[in-house]
Amino acid sequence: MEEHIAQELVRILRKNEQSDYEESFERAFELTKAYAGSANAQASAIPFVFEKLFELFVSGKTRN
């Protein structure tokens, strides 16, 4: 995850700082919850799925 994307995620999680990416966080969180609740979900992949979705919604792309 790029440094500025990681910093925005920290701002959102702290809740005391405003972020332009709160909608991206919500969308990534909802999709990750859907994945986590599916029968094929792998527990070890859930954080990775959230990270990649958040990065995608913020920047429009993901790094490998």
C-alpha positions in Angstrom: 0.0 0.0 0.0 1.3 3.4 -0.9 2.3 5.7 2.0 -0.4 8.3 1.4 -3.1 5.7 1.1 -1.9 4.2 4.4 -2.0 7.6 6.1 -5.6 8.2 4.9 -6.6 4.8 6.3 -5.0 5.8 9.7 -6.9 9.1 9.6 -10.2 7.3 9.1 -9.6 4.8 11.8 -8.6 7.5 14.3 -12.0 9.2 13.7 -10.7 12.5 15.0 -9.3 13.6 11.6 -11.3 14.3 8.4 -10.5 12.3 5.3 -11.7 12.6 1.8 -11.6 8.8 1.5 -14.2 7.8 4.1 -16.6 6.7 1.4 -13.8 4.5 -0.1 -13.3 3.0 3.4 -17.0 2.2 3.8 -17.3 0.6 0.4 -14.2 -1.5 1.0 -15.4 -2.5 4.4 -18.9 -3.6 3.2 -17.4 -5.7 0.4 -14.9 -7.2 2.8 -17.7 -8.1 5.2 -19.6 -9.8 2.3 -16.5 -11.8 1.4 -15.8 -12.7 5.1 -19.4 -14.0 5.4 -19.1 -16.2 2.3 -18.6 -19.9 2.4 -15.4 -19.7 0.5 -13.7 -17.0 2.6 -10.2 -17.7 3.9 -9.6 -16.0 7.2 -6.0 -15.2 6.4 -7.1 -13.4 3.2 -9.6 -11.0 4.8 -7.1 -8.2 5.7 -5.5 -8.5 2.2 -8.9 -8.2 0.5 -9.8 -5.1 2.6 -6.4 -3.5 1.8 -6.6 -4.1 -1.9 -10.2 -2.9 -2.1 -9.4 0.3 -0.2 -6.4 1.0 -2.3 -8.5 0.4 -5.5 -11.3 2.8 -4.4 -8.8 5.5 -3.4 -6.4 5.4 -6.3 -8.2 3.5 -9.0 -5.5 0.8 -9.2 -3.8 -1.7 -7.0 -0.1 -2.7 -6.8 0.9 -6.4 -6.8 
